[in-house]
Amino acid sequence: MSERTLLLNPGPVTLSERVRRALVRGDWCHREPEFAALVRDIDARLAAVYEDLAGRYEAVVLTGSGTAAVEAMLASFAPEDRITLVVANGVYGERMARMLEAHRRPNRVLGHGWLEAVDLQRVEQALADDPAISHIAVVHHETTTGRLNDLAALARVAQARGVQLLLDGVSSFGAEQIAGHGWNLAAVAGTANKCLHGVAGLSFVLARRELWQRPPARPASVYFDLHAYHRTQHGEGFSPFTQAVQVAFALHEALAEHADAGGWLARRACYRERAARLSATLAALGVGTLLPPEAYSSILWSYRLPPGMSYAGLHAALKARGIVIYAGQGQLAADIFRIAHMGDLAAADLGRIEAALRAALGRGPA
């Protein structure tokens, strides 16, 4: 029996057998009451992942990637008559600005270099200069580099001026802290196939309960009108459009597994242990990080390619051993590789990853 492939890309992840078995639960129609009950339970479990959100935020799920959830959140909750300030320091923040433009939502971009932390003084100045700004759209974990943006500090600046957060939590939900009232959080978008360890194909948005009661007079989208999802899912339990039924089976099981394992705090601790172990292995091989270690999330770290080694060469050497890493993006593509710590990885799997890294980087048996 061949060894399983270990995915160190930032989703989809290596599945546990428990979640994989859920995919073959059966063939269900998405318009039957048993599936409606399943969706209502998924929505409730998502709202309970964070104690600070439970009881005050409600979730909806839609079929689509994490990007779909972010776009749906912005199309549904970014205002038409006020300005959304996009704080961007990577690919995904910049993508939020493009979404707002596509949906004709007034916005202003406060751009940063991809290696920069969010400059709170610039944010404060932007809010002071333009009282029409009512929301900040920001990425929590910017997967471009692995940086965990300091949302608590950003939220303090926003809250002082009554500005609400629209949060891309796609690659942080389930493994990094997300606060509700303390962050003045309007809504957060996430996905099944990253820190929750589900399967790609379903994503979700949680928003403050009162926001669901204020549908826009003119929805900005048909498929991405989240108020329509909320009316149906929190009513009959159905969705406006066909959902990915088997992916929902897997997400339901993944949420149960997440809770059984200790929730987001336990998952963050697990990822931190993996990050420490793999970064130490790479440091011993002479491979340095792109950012200072304290800047990273628990979820993904980025590393500088050694001199004379291409990403394609490193990727191929590791894939031959059943290990999949991830490339850099845009201006970083030629210089870095990325390793995510998500998924069902046992101690033996980490040992296998370390051996593969040593071999690929010329410091171990071929």
N, C-alpha and C positions, 0 to 999 in steps of 0.2 A: 504494500500500500504506500503510495507516494505521500510525501509530506505536504500539508496544506500550504497554500500561499498565504503569506502574512502581509497585510496591507498597512503600510506606514504613510499612505497618502491621507490628506485631510477629508476623508469620507469619499465613497462608502468605506465601511470598516470591515474587519474580519469578524464574522458573526459567531456568536455562541451557538452550540447545538440546540439549546433551548429555543432561541429565536428562529433558527433555521427550520426546526420542526414545525413551528407555528405557521409557516408559509403554506404548508400542505394540509391545513385544518379541514379544508373542504371547498366546494364550489357554491358560493352564496350569491344571490341576487342583491344588488345594492339598494333595491326598493322594498326589501322585506323587513319585517319588524326586528328580526334578530340582528341584522346589520345596523339598523338604527340604534338599537340598544348598545351595540359595541361602540359606535361613534360617540354616543353620549358619554359612555364610560371613559373613552380616550380623552375627550374634552375635559372631563372632571379630573382625570389623573394628571394631565398636563398642567392644569391650574393648581395642582397640589404639589408639584415638584419643588416649589419654593414656598416656604411657610409665609414669607412676607407678601406673596401674591395671593395666597389661598383666601377665598371668600370675597376678595375685592376685584379680582381680574377673572375674565372668562375667556375661554379658548375656542377657536374654530380650526378645523383641519381642512386642507384642500389638497387635491392631487397636483403635484408639481414639485420642483426642486426648492431649495432654500431661497434661491433668487426669486422664485415666484411668490413666496411668502413676503419677502421684503417689498417687492413691487406692489403686491396687494395691500400691504400695510400703508405704504405711502399714498397709493391711489385712494384708499378709503379714509385716511386720517390726516394727511397733510392738507392744510386749509387752502381754499381758493382766494380768500380775501386778506390773508396775512402771509408773512414770509417764513419759509423754513430755511434755517441756516444749516448747511451741510458741512460738518467738520470732517475733513478727509485726510488720511495719511497712508493711503494704499489703494489698491485696485478696487476694493469693495466700497469704500467711501465714495470714490469717484463715480462708481456705477450708480450709487444712490442719486447722485446729481443728474445723471442721464435719465433715470426713471422719472424724476420730478419734471424734467423738461418734457419728456414724452407725454406725460399726463397734464401738461400745461399748469403745473403748480408753481406759484412764485417761489423762487429760491435764490439763495446766494451761497457761493462756495468759499469756505475758508480753507484753502489748500495748504498742505504741509508736505515736506519731502517724505519719501517713503521710509526713511530711517529716523524720522523725527517723532518725538512724543508730541502729544497735543499741547499747544502753547496756550495756557489758560489766560494769560494776559491779553493775547490777541482775541480770544473768545469774548472775554469781558469787554474789550474795547468795541468789538463788533456789535454786541448787544447794546452797549451804551450809545453807539452811533446811530442805531436803527431801531427805534421802539416798535416798528412794525413786525419785528421778528417774534413769532409766538412759539416756534418749535425748533429744536435742534435734532437733526438726523445724524446718527453716528454709528460706527461699527464698534462693537465691544472688543472682540478679538479679531484683529486685522491679520488674516491668514497670509497676506502678502509676505509678511516678515515673521509672524508669530507674536507680534507685540500685543499685550493686553493693555488697552487704553484705560486710563484711570478714570473710570466712570463716576466714582464717588466724588472726586475733586471737580470734575466737569459739572456734575449735577448740582454741587453747591453753588457754582457760578450761575447756572441756569435758574435754580430755584430762587436765588436772590432777586431775580427780575421776573419771576412768574412764568418762566419759559419751560415748556414740556419737552420730554425726550421721546423720540421715535428711534428705537434701538434695533439694529441688526445684531441679533444674538444667535445667528445661524450656527457659528462654530464655537459658541460658549455655553449655550443653554444646556443645563444638566451637569456642568462641571466647573463653572465659575460663578461667583456670587452675582445675583441679580436682585436688586431691591425695588420696591414699588414706590410707596409714598416718599421714602427718603431720597429717591432719585427723581421725584416728580415725573415718573414714568407713565407716559400715555399708552404706549404699546410696544411689544417686542415680538420680533419674528424669529422663528426657529425651524429646525428640520429634524426628520426622523433618523437620518443616517449618519449622524456625527456623534456627539457625546451621549446620546441616548442609546446608541448601538442598535438601531433599527435598520430598515432597508430603504434604499433610495426610492423616492416616488411620492412620499407624502411630506407636507410641511404644515406649519401652523402659525397662527398669530394669537397672542393674548393681549387683551386691551382692558382698560378700566371699565367696570360694569356700566357706569353711566354713559360712556362713549358709545356703547352699542345701542343706546336708546336715542341717539341723535343721527339718524341716517341723513346723508346729504340730499338736497332737493334734486340734484342731478348727478347720479353716480358717474365716476370717471371711467368706469370699465364695466363690462358685462361679466366676464369670467372672474375678474379680480374684485368684484363688489362684495366685500366681506360682510356687510350688513345683511345681504341676502343669505349668506351661509349661516350667519348667527340666527336669523329668524327661523330657518328650517331646522338646523341642528339642535337648537335649544327649544324647539317646538316638537315636531314629529320625530326628529332625529335623523332625517334624511338631508341630503345636500342638493344644491341646485343642479349639479352636474355629476356624471359618473365618477365615483371614487375608485381608487386602486384597492380592491377588496383584500387581496392576499397581503398586500403591503400593510394594510390596516391590522390584519392578524398579527403580523410581526411587530408593529409598533405597540400594540396592546401588550404583547408579551415582553417586549423590551422595557416598557415602562414598569411592569411588575418586577422584572429582574433588577432594574435600576433601584427601585424602592427596597427590594429584598437585600440588596448589597450595601445599603446604608445611605442611598440618596446622593445628592450632588456633592456633599462634603467628602464622602468616602471616595467618590469617583475622582474628585480633584486630588485627593491624597494619593490615590493609585497612579494617576498620571504624573504627579510630581516625582514619585519614586522612579518611574520609568524614565522620565526626563533626566534625572540626576544620574542614573546608571548609564544611559546611552551617551550623554554628554561627556561623562568621565572617560568612557571608552574611546570616544572620538578625540578628546583632548590628549589622551595618551598616544594616539596615532598622529598627533600634530595637526589636527583639524580644529579650527577655531569657530566660534559662533559669529554670526553677523551682528547681533545686538549684544549689549551687556546682559548677562544671565538674568539679572533682576527685572529686565524689561519684558521677559517672555511670559506668556500664559503657561498653564500646565499642559496645554493641549498640543502644541506644535512649536518646534524650534527650527531655526534656519542656520545653516552652516556654510562657511566659505569653502569652495572647491579647492583642493590642494593644487599648487602650481603644476602645470603640465597635464592635469586630468580634466576631461570634459564631463559634463553631466551625462551625456549619452553613454560614455564609457563606463562610468560608475553605475548608472542605472542598469545597463546590460549585465555587468558582472554580478550585481546583487539579484537581479531577476532570474539569472541562471540558477541561483540558489533558493529561489522561491520567496524573495524579499522585494517588495515594491516600494520605492521611495518616490519623492515628488520633486518636480523641477521648480526653479524660480520663475517669476513672471516678468514680462516687459524688460525694463532696464536692468533687472537683476538676473535674467535668464542665463547669462553666460558665466555667472560668478558664484551661484549658490545652489545648494540642494536643501530640501526640507524633509523633516521626519516628524510625523504625527504619532501620538502616544495612545490613540483611541483604539477601541475594539477589544475583542476577546484574546488577550495575550497572556499566557502563563509564564512562570519563571523559566521553564525550558525553552519557550519561544524567544524570550529575551536573550538567553544564552546562544541560541541559534543565530539571532540577529547580530550579536556581538562577533561571533565567529565569522559570519559572512562579511561584516565590515572590515575585520582584520585581514581577511583574504583579499578582498577587493582593493584595499588600500596598501597592499603589499607588506603586511606585517604579520601574516599568519599562513597556515598551510594552504596550498592551492587546492 
